[in-house]
Amino acid sequence: MSVNIKRRLRPGRKMVIGVPFVWLLLLFLVPFFIVLKISFAEQALAIPPFTPLFDEQGKLHWVWQNYQDMFADFGSSLAALLNPFAAGNGDNIYLLTYWLSVKTALMTTVICLLLGYPMAYAIARAKPSIRNTLLLAIMLPFWTSFLLRVYAWMGLLGQNGIINNYLLKWGWISQPLDLFYNSFSLVLVMVYAYLPFMVLPLYTQLVKLDGRLLEAAADLGAHPVKAFLTITLPLSKTGIVAGSMLVFIPCVGEYVIPELVGGPDNLMIGKVLWQAFFDQNNWPLAAAVAVVMVLLLVVPIALFQRYEERELEEGSK
């Protein structure tokens, strides 16, 4: 199918598609290979703070120490993470931060899907006269700075924040709730920040759904739940996958939200990168952490690409 599509594309369309594609590819590959090169260097008291890959004689000098440090005690730490009866999480801090990053991103994605799907469905089935207004309400938070929105949640969830002050004033609680600087506040703010990225792809898929299919199912005696599970849900799979990728991938490397509202027990990979780069001034180790994170994210992207190709092939039959 992909070959047939390429044959049908005219030269002008190829240029329109190809130029931005090449540009984005270069913006990814060039920085990635620079970071990959640094990851095989050693830390040095110099500017920049790492050794060159080629010495004065032109010989290649690269080391695997950064990756060895990352994967030291990997097996025992992984066993400790997977064992619910283990006393600790192991000694590998990088495995722990990757695990916390993926777990938090997965939780955020699932919650965004559960909240975003009904919202997208309601907007798609709303009257055309108010549909644009509802979409505007979804996109309205993007008009405000991302950092300001996170700071607003800090003012809401803090010990002396608006929520605790009102609950104390109304007598619903006797002491302030622990709503801030923990896993609850981290997931809550992550869901708030990335929910529009789930709603918009779902909406674009659901709005194209032919309502006559649901009417035909109802005429044939199908229960609304069964009609949803057999018609609406399968036809919106592409939007579900696209929205999940748009939420999951940036959540894994998120730095601002975990730093401001996550607390010390929610050390995600973005914070580890910051500490390695700026606190420890260990660029090679930070580069190795970044390379592993990119490779970790390439897997879901590749799976999504394969899913899209399979959908195109099935649609052409």
VOTI-997150 format. One record per residue (C-alpha): residue number from 1; x, y, z; chain; residue in three letters. Coordinates in steps of 0.2 Angstrom, whole numbers. Each point is the difference from the previous one (the first is absolute). Layout:
# VOTI-997150
torlo num=NUM&px=X&py=Y&pz=Z&chaine=A&residu=ALA .
...
This chain:
# VOTI-997150
torlo num=1&px=0&py=0&pz=0&chaine=A&residu=MET .
torlo num=2&px=14&py=12&pz=4&chaine=A&residu=SER .
torlo num=3&px=8&py=-3&pz=-17&chaine=A&residu=VAL .
torlo num=4&px=-16&py=4&pz=-9&chaine=A&residu=ASN .
torlo num=5&px=-2&py=16&pz=10&chaine=A&residu=ILE .
torlo num=6&px=17&py=5&pz=-5&chaine=A&residu=LYS .
torlo num=7&px=-3&py=-3&pz=-18&chaine=A&residu=ARG .
torlo num=8&px=-16&py=10&pz=1&chaine=A&residu=ARG .
torlo num=9&px=8&py=15&pz=7&chaine=A&residu=LEU .
torlo num=10&px=5&py=14&pz=-12&chaine=A&residu=ARG .
torlo num=11&px=17&py=8&pz=0&chaine=A&residu=PRO .
torlo num=12&px=-8&py=16&pz=8&chaine=A&residu=GLY .
torlo num=13&px=-8&py=-10&pz=14&chaine=A&residu=ARG .
torlo num=14&px=16&py=-10&pz=3&chaine=A&residu=LYS .
torlo num=15&px=9&py=17&pz=3&chaine=A&residu=MET .
torlo num=16&px=-14&py=6&pz=11&chaine=A&residu=VAL .
torlo num=17&px=1&py=-16&pz=11&chaine=A&residu=ILE .
torlo num=18&px=19&py=-3&pz=-2&chaine=A&residu=GLY .
torlo num=19&px=7&py=17&pz=4&chaine=A&residu=VAL .
torlo num=20&px=-8&py=1&pz=18&chaine=A&residu=PRO .
torlo num=21&px=4&py=-18&pz=2&chaine=A&residu=PHE .
torlo num=22&px=18&py=2&pz=-4&chaine=A&residu=VAL .
torlo num=23&px=1&py=15&pz=11&chaine=A&residu=TRP .
torlo num=24&px=-7&py=-8&pz=15&chaine=A&residu=LEU .
torlo num=25&px=11&py=-16&pz=-3&chaine=A&residu=LEU .
torlo num=26&px=15&py=11&pz=0&chaine=A&residu=LEU .
torlo num=27&px=-5&py=9&pz=16&chaine=A&residu=LEU .
torlo num=28&px=-2&py=-17&pz=8&chaine=A&residu=PHE .
torlo num=29&px=15&py=-9&pz=-7&chaine=A&residu=LEU .
torlo num=30&px=14&py=13&pz=1&chaine=A&residu=VAL .
torlo num=31&px=-3&py=4&pz=19&chaine=A&residu=PRO .
torlo num=32&px=-2&py=-19&pz=3&chaine=A&residu=PHE .
torlo num=33&px=16&py=-4&pz=-8&chaine=A&residu=PHE .
torlo num=34&px=9&py=14&pz=10&chaine=A&residu=ILE .
torlo num=35&px=-7&py=-7&pz=16&chaine=A&residu=VAL .
torlo num=36&px=5&py=-17&pz=-5&chaine=A&residu=LEU .
torlo num=37&px=17&py=5&pz=-3&chaine=A&residu=LYS .
torlo num=38&px=1&py=9&pz=17&chaine=A&residu=ILE .
torlo num=39&px=-6&py=-16&pz=8&chaine=A&residu=SER .
torlo num=40&px=16&py=-10&pz=-5&chaine=A&residu=PHE .
torlo num=41&px=11&py=14&pz=7&chaine=A&residu=ALA .
torlo num=42&px=7&py=2&pz=18&chaine=A&residu=GLU .
torlo num=43&px=-3&py=14&pz=12&chaine=A&residu=GLN .
torlo num=44&px=14&py=13&pz=0&chaine=A&residu=ALA .
torlo num=45&px=4&py=17&pz=8&chaine=A&residu=LEU .
torlo num=46&px=-1&py=9&pz=-16&chaine=A&residu=ALA .
torlo num=47&px=-11&py=10&pz=-11&chaine=A&residu=ILE .
torlo num=48&px=-10&py=-9&pz=-6&chaine=A&residu=PRO .
torlo num=49&px=1&py=-12&pz=15&chaine=A&residu=PRO .
torlo num=50&px=4&py=-16&pz=-9&chaine=A&residu=PHE .
torlo num=51&px=14&py=-8&pz=-9&chaine=A&residu=THR .
torlo num=52&px=0&py=-1&pz=-20&chaine=A&residu=PRO .
torlo num=53&px=-3&py=-16&pz=-8&chaine=A&residu=LEU .
torlo num=54&px=16&py=2&pz=-10&chaine=A&residu=PHE .
torlo num=55&px=17&py=3&pz=8&chaine=A&residu=ASP .
torlo num=56&px=14&py=10&pz=-7&chaine=A&residu=GLU .
torlo num=57&px=6&py=-14&pz=-10&chaine=A&residu=GLN .
torlo num=58&px=-17&py=-2&pz=-8&chaine=A&residu=GLY .
torlo num=59&px=-4&py=-16&pz=9&chaine=A&residu=LYS .
torlo num=60&px=-17&py=-4&pz=5&chaine=A&residu=LEU .
torlo num=61&px=-2&py=0&pz=19&chaine=A&residu=HIS .
torlo num=62&px=-17&py=-4&pz=7&chaine=A&residu=TRP .
torlo num=63&px=-6&py=-8&pz=16&chaine=A&residu=VAL .
torlo num=64&px=-15&py=-10&pz=5&chaine=A&residu=TRP .
torlo num=65&px=2&py=5&pz=19&chaine=A&residu=GLN .
torlo num=66&px=-16&py=11&pz=-1&chaine=A&residu=ASN .
torlo num=67&px=-11&py=-14&pz=-6&chaine=A&residu=TYR .
torlo num=68&px=8&py=-12&pz=13&chaine=A&residu=GLN .
torlo num=69&px=-4&py=12&pz=14&chaine=A&residu=ASP .
torlo num=70&px=-18&py=1&pz=-6&chaine=A&residu=MET .
torlo num=71&px=-2&py=-19&pz=-1&chaine=A&residu=PHE .
torlo num=72&px=10&py=-4&pz=16&chaine=A&residu=ALA .
torlo num=73&px=-10&py=-12&pz=11&chaine=A&residu=ASP .
torlo num=74&px=-14&py=1&pz=-13&chaine=A&residu=PHE .
torlo num=75&px=-6&py=-18&pz=3&chaine=A&residu=GLY .
torlo num=76&px=-1&py=1&pz=18&chaine=A&residu=SER .
torlo num=77&px=-8&py=17&pz=0&chaine=A&residu=SER .
torlo num=78&px=-13&py=-7&pz=-13&chaine=A&residu=LEU .
torlo num=79&px=-4&py=-15&pz=11&chaine=A&residu=ALA .
torlo num=80&px=-2&py=12&pz=15&chaine=A&residu=ALA .
torlo num=81&px=-12&py=10&pz=-10&chaine=A&residu=LEU .
torlo num=82&px=-10&py=-14&pz=-6&chaine=A&residu=LEU .
torlo num=83&px=-1&py=-9&pz=17&chaine=A&residu=ASN .
torlo num=84&px=-14&py=7&pz=10&chaine=A&residu=PRO .
torlo num=85&px=8&py=-7&pz=16&chaine=A&residu=PHE .
torlo num=86&px=17&py=8&pz=-3&chaine=A&residu=ALA .
torlo num=87&px=6&py=12&pz=14&chaine=A&residu=ALA .
torlo num=88&px=6&py=13&pz=-13&chaine=A&residu=GLY .
torlo num=89&px=1&py=4&pz=-18&chaine=A&residu=ASN .
torlo num=90&px=18&py=-5&pz=-3&chaine=A&residu=GLY .
torlo num=91&px=16&py=11&pz=-2&chaine=A&residu=ASP .
torlo num=92&px=-2&py=5&pz=-18&chaine=A&residu=ASN .
torlo num=93&px=-7&py=18&pz=1&chaine=A&residu=ILE .
torlo num=94&px=-2&py=1&pz=-19&chaine=A&residu=TYR .
torlo num=95&px=-11&py=-15&pz=-2&chaine=A&residu=LEU .
torlo num=96&px=-11&py=7&pz=14&chaine=A&residu=LEU .
torlo num=97&px=-2&py=17&pz=-8&chaine=A&residu=THR .
torlo num=98&px=-3&py=-8&pz=-17&chaine=A&residu=TYR .
torlo num=99&px=-13&py=-11&pz=9&chaine=A&residu=TRP .
torlo num=100&px=-8&py=14&pz=9&chaine=A&residu=LEU .
torlo num=101&px=0&py=11&pz=-16&chaine=A&residu=SER .
torlo num=102&px=-9&py=-14&pz=-11&chaine=A&residu=VAL .
torlo num=103&px=-12&py=-4&pz=14&chaine=A&residu=LYS .
torlo num=104&px=-5&py=18&pz=3&chaine=A&residu=THR .
torlo num=105&px=-2&py=3&pz=-19&chaine=A&residu=ALA .
torlo num=106&px=-10&py=-16&pz=-2&chaine=A&residu=LEU .
torlo num=107&px=-12&py=5&pz=15&chaine=A&residu=MET .
torlo num=108&px=-1&py=17&pz=-8&chaine=A&residu=THR .
torlo num=109&px=-4&py=-7&pz=-17&chaine=A&residu=THR .
torlo num=110&px=-14&py=-12&pz=7&chaine=A&residu=VAL .
torlo num=111&px=-8&py=14&pz=10&chaine=A&residu=ILE .
torlo num=112&px=0&py=12&pz=-15&chaine=A&residu=CYS .
torlo num=113&px=-8&py=-13&pz=-11&chaine=A&residu=LEU .
torlo num=114&px=-13&py=-4&pz=13&chaine=A&residu=LEU .
torlo num=115&px=-4&py=19&pz=2&chaine=A&residu=LEU .
torlo num=116&px=3&py=5&pz=-18&chaine=A&residu=GLY .
torlo num=117&px=-10&py=-13&pz=-9&chaine=A&residu=TYR .
torlo num=118&px=-17&py=6&pz=7&chaine=A&residu=PRO .
torlo num=119&px=5&py=18&pz=-3&chaine=A&residu=MET .
torlo num=120&px=5&py=-3&pz=-18&chaine=A&residu=ALA .
torlo num=121&px=-15&py=-10&pz=-3&chaine=A&residu=TYR .
torlo num=122&px=-12&py=13&pz=7&chaine=A&residu=ALA .
torlo num=123&px=9&py=14&pz=-11&chaine=A&residu=ILE .
torlo num=124&px=-1&py=-11&pz=-15&chaine=A&residu=ALA .
torlo num=125&px=-19&py=-3&pz=3&chaine=A&residu=ARG .
torlo num=126&px=-4&py=18&pz=5&chaine=A&residu=ALA .
torlo num=127&px=-9&py=12&pz=-12&chaine=A&residu=LYS .
torlo num=128&px=11&py=8&pz=-13&chaine=A&residu=PRO .
torlo num=129&px=-4&py=17&pz=6&chaine=A&residu=SER .
torlo num=130&px=8&py=-3&pz=17&chaine=A&residu=ILE .
torlo num=131&px=13&py=-13&pz=-5&chaine=A&residu=ARG .
torlo num=132&px=13&py=13&pz=-3&chaine=A&residu=ASN .
torlo num=133&px=-3&py=9&pz=16&chaine=A&residu=THR .
torlo num=134&px=3&py=-17&pz=9&chaine=A&residu=LEU .
torlo num=135&px=16&py=-3&pz=-9&chaine=A&residu=LEU .
torlo num=136&px=5&py=18&pz=5&chaine=A&residu=LEU .
torlo num=137&px=-3&py=-4&pz=18&chaine=A&residu=ALA .
torlo num=138&px=12&py=-15&pz=-2&chaine=A&residu=ILE .
torlo num=139&px=14&py=10&pz=-8&chaine=A&residu=MET .
torlo num=140&px=-3&py=15&pz=11&chaine=A&residu=LEU .
torlo num=141&px=13&py=-5&pz=13&chaine=A&residu=PRO .
torlo num=142&px=14&py=1&pz=-14&chaine=A&residu=PHE .
torlo num=143&px=-3&py=18&pz=0&chaine=A&residu=TRP .
torlo num=144&px=9&py=1&pz=17&chaine=A&residu=THR .
torlo num=145&px=18&py=-3&pz=4&chaine=A&residu=SER .
torlo num=146&px=3&py=-19&pz=5&chaine=A&residu=PHE .
torlo num=147&px=10&py=6&pz=15&chaine=A&residu=LEU .
torlo num=148&px=-13&py=11&pz=6&chaine=A&residu=LEU .
torlo num=149&px=-13&py=-13&pz=-1&chaine=A&residu=ARG .
torlo num=150&px=11&py=-12&pz=11&chaine=A&residu=VAL .
torlo num=151&px=3&py=14&pz=12&chaine=A&residu=TYR .
torlo num=152&px=-19&py=2&pz=1&chaine=A&residu=ALA .
torlo num=153&px=-2&py=-18&pz=6&chaine=A&residu=TRP .
torlo num=154&px=13&py=3&pz=13&chaine=A&residu=MET .
torlo num=155&px=-11&py=14&pz=7&chaine=A&residu=GLY .
torlo num=156&px=-15&py=-11&pz=0&chaine=A&residu=LEU .
torlo num=157&px=8&py=-16&pz=7&chaine=A&residu=LEU .
torlo num=158&px=12&py=7&pz=13&chaine=A&residu=GLY .
torlo num=159&px=-2&py=-2&pz=19&chaine=A&residu=GLN .
torlo num=160&px=-6&py=18&pz=1&chaine=A&residu=ASN .
torlo num=161&px=-8&py=-1&pz=-18&chaine=A&residu=GLY .
torlo num=162&px=-17&py=5&pz=-5&chaine=A&residu=ILE .
torlo num=163&px=-7&py=-18&pz=1&chaine=A&residu=ILE .
torlo num=164&px=6&py=-3&pz=18&chaine=A&residu=ASN .
torlo num=165&px=-5&py=17&pz=6&chaine=A&residu=ASN .
torlo num=166&px=-18&py=-2&pz=-6&chaine=A&residu=TYR .
torlo num=167&px=-2&py=-17&pz=6&chaine=A&residu=LEU .
torlo num=168&px=6&py=6&pz=17&chaine=A&residu=LEU .
torlo num=169&px=-11&py=15&pz=0&chaine=A&residu=LYS .
torlo num=170&px=-15&py=-11&pz=-4&chaine=A&residu=TRP .
torlo num=171&px=4&py=-12&pz=14&chaine=A&residu=GLY .
torlo num=172&px=2&py=-15&pz=-12&chaine=A&residu=TRP .
torlo num=173&px=17&py=-4&pz=7&chaine=A&residu=ILE .
torlo num=174&px=9&py=3&pz=16&chaine=A&residu=SER .
torlo num=175&px=18&py=2&pz=-7&chaine=A&residu=GLN .
torlo num=176&px=7&py=3&pz=-17&chaine=A&residu=PRO .
torlo num=177&px=0&py=-14&pz=-13&chaine=A&residu=LEU .
torlo num=178&px=16&py=-6&pz=-7&chaine=A&residu=ASP .
torlo num=179&px=-4&py=4&pz=-18&chaine=A&residu=LEU .
torlo num=180&px=17&py=7&pz=-6&chaine=A&residu=PHE .
torlo num=181&px=17&py=-6&pz=-3&chaine=A&residu=TYR .
torlo num=182&px=-4&py=-18&pz=-2&chaine=A&residu=ASN .
torlo num=183&px=-6&py=-13&pz=-13&chaine=A&residu=SER .
torlo num=184&px=-18&py=7&pz=1&chaine=A&residu=PHE .
torlo num=185&px=5&py=17&pz=-5&chaine=A&residu=SER .
torlo num=186&px=12&py=-6&pz=-13&chaine=A&residu=LEU .
torlo num=187&px=-13&py=-11&pz=-10&chaine=A&residu=VAL .
torlo num=188&px=-14&py=13&pz=2&chaine=A&residu=LEU .
torlo num=189&px=11&py=14&pz=-7&chaine=A&residu=VAL .
torlo num=190&px=6&py=-11&pz=-14&chaine=A&residu=MET .
torlo num=191&px=-17&py=-5&pz=-5&chaine=A&residu=VAL .
torlo num=192&px=-6&py=18&pz=0&chaine=A&residu=TYR .
torlo num=193&px=15&py=5&pz=-11&chaine=A&residu=ALA .
torlo num=194&px=-1&py=-14&pz=-13&chaine=A&residu=TYR .
torlo num=195&px=-19&py=-3&pz=0&chaine=A&residu=LEU .
torlo num=196&px=-3&py=11&pz=-16&chaine=A&residu=PRO .
torlo num=197&px=13&py=-10&pz=-9&chaine=A&residu=PHE .
torlo num=198&px=-11&py=-15&pz=2&chaine=A&residu=MET .
torlo num=199&px=-17&py=9&pz=-3&chaine=A&residu=VAL .
torlo num=200&px=5&py=8&pz=-17&chaine=A&residu=LEU .
torlo num=201&px=6&py=-16&pz=-9&chaine=A&residu=PRO .
torlo num=202&px=-15&py=-10&pz=6&chaine=A&residu=LEU .
torlo num=203&px=-12&py=14&pz=-5&chaine=A&residu=TYR .
torlo num=204&px=7&py=0&pz=-18&chaine=A&residu=THR .
torlo num=205&px=-3&py=-18&pz=-1&chaine=A&residu=GLN .
torlo num=206&px=-17&py=-1&pz=8&chaine=A&residu=LEU .
torlo num=207&px=-7&py=15&pz=-10&chaine=A&residu=VAL .
torlo num=208&px=2&py=-10&pz=-16&chaine=A&residu=LYS .
torlo num=209&px=-10&py=-14&pz=7&chaine=A&residu=LEU .
torlo num=210&px=-16&py=-3&pz=-10&chaine=A&residu=ASP .
torlo num=211&px=-15&py=1&pz=12&chaine=A&residu=GLY .
torlo num=212&px=-10&py=-11&pz=-11&chaine=A&residu=ARG .
torlo num=213&px=10&py=-15&pz=5&chaine=A&residu=LEU .
torlo num=214&px=-6&py=3&pz=18&chaine=A&residu=LEU .
torlo num=215&px=-18&py=2&pz=-6&chaine=A&residu=GLU .
torlo num=216&px=1&py=-16&pz=-10&chaine=A&residu=ALA .
torlo num=217&px=6&py=-9&pz=16&chaine=A&residu=ALA .
torlo num=218&px=-14&py=7&pz=10&chaine=A&residu=ALA .
torlo num=219&px=-13&py=-5&pz=-13&chaine=A&residu=ASP .
torlo num=220&px=7&py=-18&pz=1&chaine=A&residu=LEU .
torlo num=221&px=-2&py=0&pz=18&chaine=A&residu=GLY .
torlo num=222&px=18&py=3&pz=6&chaine=A&residu=ALA .
torlo num=223&px=2&py=7&pz=18&chaine=A&residu=HIS .
torlo num=224&px=8&py=17&pz=0&chaine=A&residu=PRO .
torlo num=225&px=15&py=-8&pz=9&chaine=A&residu=VAL .
torlo num=226&px=2&py=-14&pz=-12&chaine=A&residu=LYS .
torlo num=227&px=-1&py=13&pz=-15&chaine=A&residu=ALA .
torlo num=228&px=13&py=10&pz=8&chaine=A&residu=PHE .
torlo num=229&px=12&py=-15&pz=3&chaine=A&residu=LEU .
torlo num=230&px=-3&py=-7&pz=-18&chaine=A&residu=THR .
torlo num=231&px=-1&py=16&pz=-10&chaine=A&residu=ILE .
torlo num=232&px=6&py=16&pz=8&chaine=A&residu=THR .
torlo num=233&px=15&py=-7&pz=10&chaine=A&residu=LEU .
torlo num=234&px=8&py=-10&pz=-15&chaine=A&residu=PRO .
torlo num=235&px=-2&py=14&pz=-12&chaine=A&residu=LEU .
torlo num=236&px=8&py=12&pz=12&chaine=A&residu=SER .
torlo num=237&px=16&py=-11&pz=3&chaine=A&residu=LYS .
torlo num=238&px=11&py=11&pz=-10&chaine=A&residu=THR .
torlo num=239&px=-5&py=15&pz=11&chaine=A&residu=GLY .
torlo num=240&px=3&py=-10&pz=16&chaine=A&residu=ILE .
torlo num=241&px=17&py=-5&pz=-6&chaine=A&residu=VAL .
torlo num=242&px=5&py=17&pz=-6&chaine=A&residu=ALA .
torlo num=243&px=-6&py=9&pz=16&chaine=A&residu=GLY .
torlo num=244&px=9&py=-13&pz=11&chaine=A&residu=SER .
torlo num=245&px=16&py=3&pz=-9&chaine=A&residu=MET .
torlo num=246&px=-2&py=19&pz=1&chaine=A&residu=LEU .
torlo num=247&px=-2&py=-1&pz=19&chaine=A&residu=VAL .
torlo num=248&px=11&py=-15&pz=4&chaine=A&residu=PHE .
torlo num=249&px=16&py=6&pz=-9&chaine=A&residu=ILE .
torlo num=250&px=2&py=17&pz=7&chaine=A&residu=PRO .
torlo num=251&px=-6&py=-6&pz=17&chaine=A&residu=CYS .
torlo num=252&px=15&py=-11&pz=2&chaine=A&residu=VAL .
torlo num=253&px=13&py=14&pz=-2&chaine=A&residu=GLY .
torlo num=254&px=-10&py=13&pz=9&chaine=A&residu=GLU .
torlo num=255&px=11&py=11&pz=12&chaine=A&residu=TYR .
torlo num=256&px=-10&py=15&pz=5&chaine=A&residu=VAL .
torlo num=257&px=-15&py=-8&pz=8&chaine=A&residu=ILE .
torlo num=258&px=9&py=-13&pz=10&chaine=A&residu=PRO .
torlo num=259&px=12&py=13&pz=6&chaine=A&residu=GLU .
torlo num=260&px=-13&py=12&pz=6&chaine=A&residu=LEU .
torlo num=261&px=-14&py=-11&pz=6&chaine=A&residu=VAL .
torlo num=262&px=7&py=-18&pz=1&chaine=A&residu=GLY .
torlo num=263&px=11&py=0&pz=15&chaine=A&residu=GLY .
torlo num=264&px=16&py=-9&pz=4&chaine=A&residu=PRO .
torlo num=265&px=-8&py=-18&pz=-1&chaine=A&residu=ASP .
torlo num=266&px=-5&py=3&pz=-18&chaine=A&residu=ASN .
torlo num=267&px=17&py=1&pz=-8&chaine=A&residu=LEU .
torlo num=268&px=-3&py=-1&pz=-19&chaine=A&residu=MET .
torlo num=269&px=13&py=-1&pz=-14&chaine=A&residu=ILE .
torlo num=270&px=-1&py=18&pz=-4&chaine=A&residu=GLY .
torlo num=271&px=6&py=5&pz=17&chaine=A&residu=LYS .
torlo num=272&px=14&py=-13&pz=-1&chaine=A&residu=VAL .
torlo num=273&px=6&py=8&pz=-16&chaine=A&residu=LEU .
torlo num=274&px=-1&py=17&pz=7&chaine=A&residu=TRP .
torlo num=275&px=11&py=-5&pz=15&chaine=A&residu=GLN .
torlo num=276&px=13&py=-9&pz=-11&chaine=A&residu=ALA .
torlo num=277&px=1&py=15&pz=-12&chaine=A&residu=PHE .
torlo num=278&px=0&py=14&pz=12&chaine=A&residu=PHE .
torlo num=279&px=3&py=-6&pz=18&chaine=A&residu=ASP .
torlo num=280&px=13&py=-13&pz=-3&chaine=A&residu=GLN .
torlo num=281&px=6&py=8&pz=-17&chaine=A&residu=ASN .
torlo num=282&px=2&py=-18&pz=-6&chaine=A&residu=ASN .
torlo num=283&px=-5&py=2&pz=-18&chaine=A&residu=TRP .
torlo num=284&px=5&py=-17&pz=-6&chaine=A&residu=PRO .
torlo num=285&px=-11&py=-9&pz=13&chaine=A&residu=LEU .
torlo num=286&px=-15&py=12&pz=-4&chaine=A&residu=ALA .
torlo num=287&px=2&py=-4&pz=-18&chaine=A&residu=ALA .
torlo num=288&px=0&py=-18&pz=3&chaine=A&residu=ALA .
torlo num=289&px=-16&py=2&pz=10&chaine=A&residu=VAL .
torlo num=290&px=-8&py=10&pz=-14&chaine=A&residu=ALA .
torlo num=291&px=5&py=-13&pz=-13&chaine=A&residu=VAL .
torlo num=292&px=-8&py=-14&pz=10&chaine=A&residu=VAL .
torlo num=293&px=-16&py=11&pz=2&chaine=A&residu=MET .
torlo num=294&px=-1&py=3&pz=-18&chaine=A&residu=VAL .
torlo num=295&px=2&py=-18&pz=-5&chaine=A&residu=LEU .
torlo num=296&px=-14&py=-4&pz=13&chaine=A&residu=LEU .
torlo num=297&px=-12&py=12&pz=-8&chaine=A&residu=LEU .
torlo num=298&px=4&py=-6&pz=-18&chaine=A&residu=VAL .
torlo num=299&px=-8&py=-17&pz=4&chaine=A&residu=VAL .
torlo num=300&px=-18&py=7&pz=2&chaine=A&residu=PRO .
torlo num=301&px=3&py=12&pz=-15&chaine=A&residu=ILE .
torlo num=302&px=5&py=-15&pz=-11&chaine=A&residu=ALA .
torlo num=303&px=-15&py=-10&pz=7&chaine=A&residu=LEU .
torlo num=304&px=-12&py=15&pz=-5&chaine=A&residu=PHE .
torlo num=305&px=8&py=1&pz=-17&chaine=A&residu=GLN .
torlo num=306&px=-2&py=-18&pz=-3&chaine=A&residu=ARG .
torlo num=307&px=-18&py=1&pz=6&chaine=A&residu=TYR .
torlo num=308&px=-4&py=14&pz=-12&chaine=A&residu=GLU .
torlo num=309&px=8&py=-9&pz=-15&chaine=A&residu=GLU .
torlo num=310&px=-11&py=-16&pz=5&chaine=A&residu=ARG .
torlo num=311&px=-15&py=11&pz=1&chaine=A&residu=GLU .
torlo num=312&px=3&py=7&pz=-17&chaine=A&residu=LEU .
torlo num=313&px=3&py=-17&pz=-8&chaine=A&residu=GLU .
torlo num=314&px=-16&py=-6&pz=8&chaine=A&residu=GLU .
torlo num=315&px=-10&py=15&pz=-6&chaine=A&residu=GLY .
torlo num=316&px=6&py=-3&pz=-18&chaine=A&residu=SER .
torlo num=317&px=-7&py=-17&pz=-1&chaine=A&residu=LYS .
